[in-house]
Amino acid sequence: MSDESLRAWLVDAVAGYLGLSPSQVGTGVALRSLGFDSVHVMGLCVDVEERWGVLVEPTLVWDFPTIDAIATHLGPRIDRT
């Protein structure tokens, strides 16, 4: 798993939640500014746990407000084997 594949997965997940195309989701844009709310965050946390096996707190998007920040935070926690 590369950082780019994690970042691309996050872009796809966020775009899906917001009904946007992935090209409309910038990795350096605050997710809240795109309309990402607490319901979306809870879904994303579950998706991250299911897909990557990493338990994340529901404050994820508030602590790490962009996809770049989330990927930087999660990357080292994901098993790369």
Number of C-alpha atoms within 10 A of each C-alpha: 11 10 16 12 11 21 20 16 17 22 21 17 18 23 19 13 16 16 10 14 12 18 10 11 19 15 20 11 14 19 20 14 10 15 11 16 14 14 10 16 21 17 15 20 19 17 15 19 13 11 10 16 13 16 13 14 12 16 13 18 23 13 12 16 18 20 24 21 19 18 21 15 14 19 18 10 13 15 10 9 4
